[in-house]
Amino acid sequence: MTNIILEDITHIYNLGTPRETLAIRDLDIEFPDGSFVALLGPSGCGKTTLLRIISGLTRQTRGYVYFDGKEVTPLTPRERNVAMIFQFPVLYKMNVFENIAFPLRCIKVPDEEVKKKVTEIAELVGISHLLYTDPRRLDFATKQKIILCRALVREPTVFILDEPLTNLEPMSRFELRLKIKELQSRMKTNMIYVTHDQTEALALAHKIAVMKEGEIVQYDKPEVLLDRPKNTFVGFFLGSPGMHFLNCKLKGTTIDFGDFTCNIKGLLSEDVLEKFDNKELIFGIRPEYVLVSKKERPGYIKARRGNITNIGIAFLVDIYIGDKRLKAKVKEGDLPEEVYVGFQKEKICLFEKEKGELIIKNTEKE
């Protein structure tokens, strides 16, 4: 296992030319021993550049990369003992066994040890019955399993996975995701996983680094990112659908939306209440924390029900309160035109208006 630290990393493509492009800006992050970390963000945010810097494929413009306290910038991927798995599996014109064994053959590992290691890894990944098959005849998902075996057999210090499941059909993607998570849990080897798919990141990673425009916006456990997004970008980017936002004004312990109000007594500290009193803010709530009732309840607001969409495990409902529109996730799709709506108070987030930064947190989880 290896503790990886990136310190003050900046990378500029085409430095000193008219095509100069800043890809990574003043970035610091640590990947602890045995961790599974996802780098998540939209296309072009710097995820793959960061992976290439960690692996040694790209040398950063400024900053330092440490493996267990040793600065490794001059070292190649092989010298760093990094295993990389990409979107498209590259296999050699040899059977599955020899494809997996290839890294061991390169360093002259004895035949008996090669056989033992390849057999063990193939059994672990579930492809031992295919060892003497021509890989060209296999489906895409199985080819990625072979690549996974070829990486595992090297016993690397860190796995770098750059969107390896993107081109798989849904069932194969789900199965391979489970296999990757199982292997990481069993082997305790660092895995750094790049994806733009939040479902993969939330399902796999111990921690997620959300990236935007070459910077890490927030780096934390999945549940913290969902419940306490640092800003509106993280709130909207994570979740299906993402967090819903409404403009509002704070008046004492009441949020005023214009058409209705919401009492948040006990949610904000006195100093925050004083600082933001009578200020325009952004109210954030996830659809699963919008509470919908067919009957009037204390603290609930009368609302109008719009479209209902069956999303499989729940129903997604459009809710209108005056001219304000919200989405709610509910278990029951049979709702009348007139409903009553409340909010799970401890899940409410408030963001300042100018930069969209969080000003309220769920203090129970501090």
Kinemage of the C-alpha trace (Angstrom):
@kinemage 1
@onewidth
@group {chain A} dominant
@subgroup {mainchain}
@vectorlist {calphas} color= white
{ca met a 1} P 0.000 0.000 0.000
{ca thr a 2} L 1.121 3.534 -0.739
{ca asn a 3} L 0.234 6.954 0.603
{ca ile a 4} L 0.113 9.420 -2.304
{ca ile a 5} L 0.325 13.187 -1.862
{ca leu a 6} L 0.070 15.833 -4.568
{ca glu a 7} L 1.324 19.229 -3.499
{ca asp a 8} L 0.778 22.555 -5.280
{ca ile a 9} L 0.208 20.864 -8.655
{ca thr a 10} L -0.258 23.121 -11.677
{ca his a 11} L -0.204 21.946 -15.266
{ca ile a 12} L -0.257 24.089 -18.398
{ca tyr a 13} L -0.463 22.582 -21.873
{ca asn a 14} L 1.464 24.304 -24.712
{ca leu a 15} L 3.249 26.508 -22.202
{ca gly a 16} L 4.638 29.710 -23.725
{ca thr a 17} L 2.639 29.391 -26.964
{ca pro a 18} L -0.564 31.112 -28.167
{ca arg a 19} L -2.377 27.811 -27.453
{ca glu a 20} L -1.391 27.803 -23.775
{ca thr a 21} L -4.111 26.083 -21.701
{ca leu a 22} L -4.314 25.841 -17.920
{ca ala a 23} L -5.488 22.302 -17.049
{ca ile a 24} L -4.709 22.037 -13.313
{ca arg a 25} L -4.426 24.970 -10.903
{ca asp a 26} L -2.593 24.947 -7.499
{ca leu a 27} L -4.016 21.564 -6.519
{ca asp a 28} L -3.340 19.693 -3.259
{ca ile a 29} L -4.760 16.264 -2.455
{ca glu a 30} L -3.842 13.129 -0.496
{ca phe a 31} L -4.794 9.546 -1.353
{ca pro a 32} L -4.341 7.542 1.896
{ca asp a 33} L -3.026 3.970 2.042
{ca gly a 34} L -5.583 1.465 0.771
{ca ser a 35} L -8.122 4.067 -0.303
{ca phe a 36} L -10.554 4.013 -3.207
{ca val a 37} L -10.890 7.585 -4.485
{ca ala a 38} L -12.959 8.799 -7.437
{ca leu a 39} L -12.113 11.920 -9.420
{ca leu a 40} L -15.485 13.194 -10.587
{ca gly a 41} L -16.330 16.129 -12.793
{ca pro a 42} L -17.533 17.278 -16.210
{ca ser a 43} L -15.475 16.763 -19.371
{ca gly a 44} L -12.466 19.052 -19.548
{ca cys a 45} L -12.214 19.656 -15.787
{ca gly a 46} L -8.702 18.127 -15.508
{ca lys a 47} L -9.471 14.615 -14.228
{ca thr a 48} L -7.435 12.697 -16.811
{ca thr a 49} L -4.562 15.194 -16.676
{ca leu a 50} L -4.373 14.632 -12.929
{ca leu a 51} L -4.335 10.848 -13.423
{ca arg a 52} L -1.526 11.143 -15.946
{ca ile a 53} L 0.493 13.228 -13.492
{ca ile a 54} L 0.009 10.657 -10.719
{ca ser a 55} L 0.971 7.794 -13.035
{ca gly a 56} L 4.026 9.550 -14.490
{ca leu a 57} L 2.714 9.739 -18.063
{ca thr a 58} L 2.634 13.551 -17.825
{ca arg a 59} L 5.097 15.709 -15.936
{ca gln a 60} L 3.409 18.593 -14.129
{ca thr a 61} L 4.430 22.192 -14.887
{ca arg a 62} L 4.808 22.929 -11.168
{ca gly a 63} L 4.420 21.051 -7.915
{ca tyr a 64} L 5.374 17.735 -6.357
{ca val a 65} L 4.128 14.134 -6.323
{ca tyr a 66} L 5.024 11.964 -3.312
{ca phe a 67} L 4.658 8.198 -2.925
{ca asp a 68} L 5.188 7.278 0.745
{ca gly a 69} L 7.045 10.535 1.306
{ca lys a 70} L 9.374 10.090 -1.685
{ca glu a 71} L 9.224 12.657 -4.496
{ca val a 72} L 8.583 10.625 -7.654
{ca thr a 73} L 8.310 13.252 -10.401
{ca pro a 74} L 11.400 11.952 -12.275
{ca leu a 75} L 10.173 8.332 -12.148
{ca thr a 76} L 8.414 6.493 -15.000
{ca pro a 77} L 5.078 4.672 -14.511
{ca arg a 78} L 6.981 1.375 -14.273
{ca glu a 79} L 9.320 2.784 -11.635
{ca arg a 80} L 6.322 4.054 -9.685
{ca asn a 81} L 4.749 0.575 -10.051
{ca val a 82} L 1.468 2.021 -11.317
{ca ala a 83} L -1.090 -0.141 -13.126
{ca met a 84} L -3.381 1.653 -15.576
{ca ile a 85} L -6.741 0.580 -16.997
{ca phe a 86} L -8.367 2.696 -19.708
{ca gln a 87} L -11.659 2.830 -21.637
{ca phe a 88} L -10.479 0.572 -24.430
{ca pro a 89} L -8.810 -2.758 -23.571
{ca val a 90} L -5.577 -3.426 -25.478
{ca leu a 91} L -4.898 -7.154 -25.793
{ca tyr a 92} L -2.015 -8.981 -27.406
{ca lys a 93} L -2.282 -11.703 -30.068
{ca met a 94} L -1.953 -14.524 -27.581
{ca asn a 95} L -4.358 -16.457 -25.407
{ca val a 96} L -5.903 -15.070 -22.222
{ca phe a 97} L -3.317 -16.771 -19.981
{ca glu a 98} L -0.383 -15.205 -21.826
{ca asn a 99} L -2.080 -11.791 -21.902
{ca ile a 100} L -2.345 -11.857 -18.118
{ca ala a 101} L 1.147 -13.298 -17.714
{ca phe a 102} L 2.805 -10.736 -19.972
{ca pro a 103} L 4.025 -8.318 -17.211
{ca leu a 104} L 5.534 -11.263 -15.324
{ca arg a 105} L 7.263 -12.591 -18.445
{ca cys a 106} L 8.813 -9.159 -18.955
{ca ile a 107} L 10.589 -9.325 -15.596
{ca lys a 108} L 11.622 -12.989 -16.011
{ca val a 109} L 9.407 -14.501 -13.314
{ca pro a 110} L 9.859 -18.327 -13.249
{ca asp a 111} L 7.218 -20.334 -15.127
{ca glu a 112} L 5.831 -22.100 -12.054
{ca glu a 113} L 5.307 -18.803 -10.242
{ca val a 114} L 3.727 -17.267 -13.354
{ca lys a 115} L 1.272 -20.169 -13.589
{ca lys a 116} L 0.417 -19.895 -9.899
{ca lys a 117} L -0.151 -16.124 -9.975
{ca val a 118} L -2.126 -16.072 -13.220
{ca thr a 119} L -4.372 -18.917 -12.067
{ca glu a 120} L -5.033 -17.235 -8.712
{ca ile a 121} L -5.861 -13.857 -10.258
{ca ala a 122} L -8.070 -15.361 -12.979
{ca glu a 123} L -9.969 -17.303 -10.324
{ca leu a 124} L -10.382 -14.125 -8.271
{ca val a 125} L -11.816 -12.174 -11.203
{ca gly a 126} L -13.927 -15.100 -12.422
{ca ile a 127} L -12.368 -15.897 -15.794
{ca ser a 128} L -10.284 -19.011 -14.990
{ca his a 129} L -12.382 -21.040 -17.469
{ca leu a 130} L -11.195 -18.740 -20.296
{ca leu a 131} L -7.427 -18.912 -19.761
{ca tyr a 132} L -6.685 -20.751 -23.006
{ca thr a 133} L -9.198 -18.864 -25.139
{ca asp a 134} L -8.442 -16.410 -27.941
{ca pro a 135} L -9.473 -13.033 -26.382
{ca arg a 136} L -10.520 -11.641 -29.761
{ca arg a 137} L -13.613 -13.862 -29.581
{ca leu a 138} L -14.700 -12.461 -26.192
{ca asp a 139} L -17.094 -9.625 -25.427
{ca phe a 140} L -15.976 -6.177 -24.355
{ca ala a 141} L -16.715 -6.719 -20.643
{ca thr a 142} L -14.644 -9.916 -20.526
{ca lys a 143} L -11.765 -8.149 -22.278
{ca gln a 144} L -11.806 -5.511 -19.531
{ca lys a 145} L -11.656 -8.327 -16.961
{ca ile a 146} L -8.532 -9.636 -18.680
{ca ile a 147} L -6.978 -6.171 -18.478
{ca leu a 148} L -7.921 -6.053 -14.803
{ca cys a 149} L -6.194 -9.404 -14.244
{ca arg a 150} L -3.098 -8.210 -16.104
{ca ala a 151} L -2.940 -5.195 -13.777
{ca leu a 152} L -3.586 -7.237 -10.624
{ca val a 153} L -0.936 -9.855 -11.355
{ca arg a 154} L 1.776 -7.173 -11.132
{ca glu a 155} L 0.824 -6.365 -7.515
{ca pro a 156} L 1.067 -2.612 -8.180
{ca thr a 157} L 1.251 0.119 -5.543
{ca val a 158} L -1.704 1.930 -7.099
{ca phe a 159} L -4.365 1.275 -9.736
{ca ile a 160} L -5.248 4.104 -12.102
{ca leu a 161} L -8.638 3.568 -13.768
{ca asp a 162} L -9.657 6.070 -16.446
{ca glu a 163} L -13.388 5.547 -17.160
{ca pro a 164} L -12.933 1.769 -17.701
{ca leu a 165} L -16.676 1.019 -17.748
{ca thr a 166} L -17.822 3.774 -20.128
{ca asn a 167} L -18.280 1.540 -23.176
{ca leu a 168} L -20.008 -1.359 -21.433
{ca glu a 169} L -23.720 -2.091 -21.666
{ca pro a 170} L -25.594 -1.477 -18.358
{ca met a 171} L -25.644 -5.024 -16.931
{ca ser a 172} L -21.965 -5.666 -17.664
{ca arg a 173} L -21.101 -2.261 -16.211
{ca phe a 174} L -22.982 -3.098 -13.016
{ca glu a 175} L -21.309 -6.519 -12.677
{ca leu a 176} L -17.786 -5.213 -13.308
{ca arg a 177} L -18.364 -2.327 -10.897
{ca leu a 178} L -19.202 -4.859 -8.179
{ca lys a 179} L -16.111 -6.900 -9.054
{ca ile a 180} L -13.790 -3.881 -8.886
{ca lys a 181} L -15.212 -2.854 -5.507
{ca glu a 182} L -14.874 -6.420 -4.180
{ca leu a 183} L -11.260 -6.679 -5.347
{ca gln a 184} L -10.267 -3.333 -3.832
{ca ser a 185} L -11.909 -4.251 -0.539
{ca arg a 186} L -10.096 -7.589 -0.471
{ca met a 187} L -6.659 -6.394 -1.606
{ca lys a 188} L -6.607 -2.965 0.124
{ca thr a 189} L -4.636 -1.513 -2.790
{ca asn a 190} L -4.996 2.169 -3.682
{ca met a 191} L -7.406 2.756 -6.545
{ca ile a 192} L -7.899 6.126 -8.205
{ca tyr a 193} L -10.894 6.088 -10.499
{ca val a 194} L -11.730 8.805 -13.024
{ca thr a 195} L -15.330 9.182 -14.135
{ca his a 196} L -17.937 11.728 -15.169
{ca asp a 197} L -20.628 9.280 -13.994
{ca gln a 198} L -21.703 10.188 -10.465
{ca thr a 199} L -23.473 6.821 -10.029
{ca glu a 200} L -20.158 4.997 -10.429
{ca ala a 201} L -18.339 7.400 -8.117
{ca leu a 202} L -20.982 7.146 -5.382
{ca ala a 203} L -21.174 3.341 -5.659
{ca leu a 204} L -17.428 2.661 -5.656
{ca ala a 205} L -15.421 5.270 -3.807
{ca his a 206} L -14.577 5.788 -0.155
{ca lys a 207} L -14.027 9.457 -0.982
{ca ile a 208} L -14.798 11.588 -4.039
{ca ala a 209} L -12.883 14.598 -5.311
{ca val a 210} L -15.303 16.781 -7.277
{ca met a 211} L -13.397 18.757 -9.904
{ca lys a 212} L -14.240 21.881 -11.877
{ca glu a 213} L -11.984 23.892 -14.184
{ca gly a 214} L -8.750 22.323 -12.942
{ca glu a 215} L -9.504 22.622 -9.241
{ca ile a 216} L -10.885 20.311 -6.575
{ca val a 217} L -14.093 21.935 -5.390
{ca gln a 218} L -14.775 19.436 -2.596
{ca tyr a 219} L -13.103 16.226 -1.412
{ca asp a 220} L -15.046 14.098 1.040
{ca lys a 221} L -17.104 10.982 1.683
{ca pro a 222} L -20.092 10.467 -0.657
{ca glu a 223} L -22.656 11.033 2.086
{ca val a 224} L -21.048 14.344 3.060
{ca leu a 225} L -21.007 15.549 -0.553
{ca leu a 226} L -24.705 14.727 -0.859
{ca asp a 227} L -25.836 16.215 2.463
{ca arg a 228} L -23.371 19.095 2.794
{ca pro a 229} L -22.231 20.250 -0.649
{ca lys a 230} L -19.690 23.030 -0.365
{ca asn a 231} L -21.433 25.043 -3.074
{ca thr a 232} L -24.297 24.946 -5.570
{ca phe a 233} L -22.097 23.302 -8.243
{ca val a 234} L -21.501 20.214 -6.064
{ca gly a 235} L -25.137 20.234 -4.934
{ca phe a 236} L -26.431 20.115 -8.496
{ca phe a 237} L -23.693 17.880 -9.977
{ca leu a 238} L -24.336 15.055 -7.491
{ca gly a 239} L -27.735 13.433 -7.171
{ca ser a 240} L -30.278 12.141 -9.657
{ca pro a 241} L -31.728 14.632 -10.138
{ca gly a 242} L -29.439 17.101 -8.427
{ca met a 243} L -30.255 19.471 -5.603
{ca his a 244} L -33.057 21.921 -6.367
{ca phe a 245} L -32.465 25.626 -5.709
{ca leu a 246} L -34.839 28.483 -4.911
{ca asn a 247} L -34.053 32.136 -4.355
{ca cys a 248} L -35.085 33.350 -0.909
{ca lys a 249} L -34.446 35.923 1.800
{ca leu a 250} L -33.553 35.223 5.428
{ca lys a 251} L -35.735 37.070 7.921
{ca gly a 252} L -34.821 36.098 11.455
{ca thr a 253} L -35.435 32.356 11.703
{ca thr a 254} L -37.752 32.374 8.691
{ca ile a 255} L -36.904 31.812 5.036
{ca asp a 256} L -39.101 33.984 2.832
{ca phe a 257} L -39.661 32.717 -0.717
{ca gly a 258} L -42.176 35.411 -1.626
{ca asp a 259} L -45.136 33.063 -2.147
{ca phe a 260} L -44.528 31.166 1.090
{ca thr a 261} L -42.209 30.921 4.096
{ca cys a 262} L -40.338 28.172 5.949
{ca asn a 263} L -39.315 28.256 9.611
{ca ile a 264} L -35.720 27.125 10.277
{ca lys a 265} L -35.515 27.803 13.993
{ca gly a 266} L -32.592 25.929 15.521
{ca leu a 267} L -30.867 25.354 12.204
{ca leu a 268} L -28.595 28.417 12.168
{ca ser a 269} L -26.270 29.739 14.842
{ca glu a 270} L -26.907 33.216 16.224
{ca asp a 271} L -23.874 34.726 14.488
{ca val a 272} L -24.966 33.322 11.104
{ca leu a 273} L -28.504 34.560 11.640
{ca glu a 274} L -27.167 38.027 12.393
{ca lys a 275} L -24.698 38.068 9.496
{ca phe a 276} L -27.223 37.031 6.838
{ca asp a 277} L -30.397 38.587 8.243
{ca asn a 278} L -32.455 40.207 5.478
{ca lys a 279} L -29.945 38.980 2.854
{ca glu a 280} L -30.850 37.244 -0.387
{ca leu a 281} L -29.767 33.596 -0.310
{ca ile a 282} L -30.187 30.356 -2.252
{ca phe a 283} L -32.229 27.598 -0.628
{ca gly a 284} L -31.145 24.063 -1.569
{ca ile a 285} L -33.021 20.809 -1.005
{ca arg a 286} L -32.704 17.385 -2.600
{ca pro a 287} L -35.888 15.863 -4.103
{ca glu a 288} L -35.824 12.970 -1.610
{ca tyr a 289} L -36.106 15.477 1.268
{ca val a 290} L -39.134 17.283 -0.165
{ca leu a 291} L -41.984 15.765 1.871
{ca val a 292} L -45.351 15.386 0.141
{ca ser a 293} L -48.643 14.670 1.900
{ca lys a 294} L -52.187 14.207 0.650
{ca lys a 295} L -53.483 15.745 3.886
{ca glu a 296} L -52.761 19.040 5.599
{ca arg a 297} L -50.069 18.823 8.281
{ca pro a 298} L -48.510 21.334 10.710
{ca gly a 299} L -45.752 23.305 8.979
{ca tyr a 300} L -46.658 21.998 5.513
{ca ile a 301} L -47.518 24.325 2.611
{ca lys a 302} L -50.432 23.942 0.205
{ca ala a 303} L -49.112 23.131 -3.292
{ca arg a 304} L -50.172 21.949 -6.720
{ca arg a 305} L -49.011 18.636 -8.134
{ca gly a 306} L -47.668 18.578 -11.696
{ca asn a 307} L -46.280 15.716 -13.792
{ca ile a 308} L -45.467 12.372 -12.182
{ca thr a 309} L -42.642 10.278 -13.656
{ca asn a 310} L -42.024 6.655 -12.725
{ca ile a 311} L -38.243 6.286 -12.257
{ca gly a 312} L -38.331 2.640 -11.187
{ca ile a 313} L -37.629 2.678 -7.468
{ca ala a 314} L -39.675 5.846 -6.869
{ca phe a 315} L -41.817 8.496 -8.523
{ca leu a 316} L -40.472 11.923 -9.434
{ca val a 317} L -43.147 14.568 -8.957
{ca asp a 318} L -43.249 18.187 -10.092
{ca ile a 319} L -44.527 20.398 -7.272
{ca tyr a 320} L -45.676 24.006 -7.737
{ca ile a 321} L -45.994 26.486 -4.871
{ca gly a 322} L -47.114 29.740 -6.455
{ca asp a 323} L -44.621 30.325 -9.267
{ca lys a 324} L -41.962 28.165 -7.584
{ca arg a 325} L -41.282 24.683 -8.960
{ca leu a 326} L -39.721 21.804 -7.032
{ca lys a 327} L -39.179 18.129 -7.653
{ca ala a 328} L -39.949 15.495 -5.046
{ca lys a 329} L -39.073 11.794 -4.900
{ca val a 330} L -41.961 9.842 -3.443
{ca lys a 331} L -42.846 6.166 -3.059
{ca glu a 332} L -46.497 6.597 -4.013
{ca gly a 333} L -47.429 7.878 -7.470
{ca asp a 334} L -51.157 8.233 -6.817
{ca leu a 335} L -51.259 11.873 -5.679
{ca pro a 336} L -54.163 14.322 -5.977
{ca glu a 337} L -53.907 17.652 -7.798
{ca glu a 338} L -53.712 19.475 -4.452
{ca val a 339} L -50.999 18.344 -2.042
{ca tyr a 340} L -49.145 19.653 1.012
{ca val a 341} L -45.386 20.035 1.055
{ca gly a 342} L -42.774 20.218 3.801
{ca phe a 343} L -38.994 20.016 3.983
{ca gln a 344} L -36.819 17.711 6.084
{ca lys a 345} L -35.307 20.571 8.076
{ca glu a 346} L -31.902 19.070 8.876
{ca lys a 347} L -31.358 18.438 5.147
{ca ile a 348} L -31.915 22.065 4.117
{ca cys a 349} L -28.857 23.846 2.711
{ca leu a 350} L -28.478 27.605 2.408
{ca phe a 351} L -25.946 29.179 0.058
{ca glu a 352} L -24.834 32.785 -0.216
{ca lys a 353} L -26.053 34.404 -3.411
{ca glu a 354} L -22.889 35.782 -5.037
{ca lys a 355} L -20.605 32.726 -5.164
{ca gly a 356} L -23.037 29.972 -4.222
{ca glu a 357} L -20.969 28.937 -1.174
{ca leu a 358} L -22.595 26.926 1.628
{ca ile a 359} L -23.393 28.885 4.791
{ca ile a 360} L -25.315 26.183 6.657
{ca lys a 361} L -24.329 22.661 7.540
{ca asn a 362} L -25.983 19.672 9.151
{ca thr a 363} L -24.409 20.237 12.576
{ca glu a 364} L -25.274 16.717 13.738
{ca lys a 365} L -22.566 15.415 11.386
{ca glu a 366} L -19.881 17.979 12.237
